[in-house]
Amino acid sequence: MPRRILMGSVVSDKNQKTVIVKVDRSFMHPKLKKIVSISKRYSAHVSGTKPALGQEVKIMEVAPISRTKKWLFLDV
């Protein structure tokens, strides 16, 4: 299974080894033919230095690390 890589901005860095990343995505609605934008928040595991609040980062899908963490922080 290929691993998904998403880009988003850091919303929260208050936990020790976790950052919350907000990923925005937009698509054309099939029936309404309008551009719809959706944002989703992902918890990502950080092993090294943590990114600052508001930075654009890449996250990669991995096997579950905890109950909510299924993503790994890659780079800024």
HELIX and SHEET records of a PDB file:
SHEET    1   A 6 ILE A   5  SER A  12  0                                        
SHEET    2   A 6 THR A  18  MET A  28 -1                                        
SHEET    3   A 6 ILE A  35  HIS A  45 -1                                        
SHEET    4   A 6 LYS A  69  ASP A  75  1                                        
SHEET    5   A 6 GLU A  56  GLU A  61 -1                                        
SHEET    6   A 6 ILE A   5  SER A  12 -1                                        
END                                                                             
